[in-house]
């Protein structure tokens, strides 16, 4: 099977289209900074709302049959990595801090060749702030108006609305 690969440069950003039946919608006043890479694979969907900012050095991968939604006014700071294998939704006016990682899938075995990806959706409601180097893994839902502290790792959890989360070894949720 052969794939058509199209590279489109936007101010030193690269969009890679790998495959077919890709759905892409980009709203108004979207700013994509330098050295951003966006990879869209077969049957993937990417929705970028109005007034979204994607900072320099970000990587966004939307893999086969997956859907990524960036709502109106979302801000992805420098170095954010999003790895979408099923569904990631970031609702309006949310801020993702420097060098944060969002990934809705993991491998069922150690990766030697290609192993099956286990995935569960991630949902980040509106007005959420993820501080620097936050990691959000599969099966996580963060309620609106929540703050997630720097370096926090959240996996397969539901964080209620209006919560503040800080983490060292044990996740502590206040509010909600």
Secondary structure, DSSP 8 states (H G I E B T S, - for coil): ----EEEEEETTEEEEEESS--EEEE-TT-EE-TT-EEEE-TT-EEEE-TT-EE-TT-EEEE-TT-EEEE-TT-EE-TT-EEEESSEEEE-TT-EE-TT-EEESEEESS--SS---EEE--EEE-TT-EE-TT-EEETT-EE-TT-EE-TT-EE-S-EE-TTEEEEESSSEEEEE-
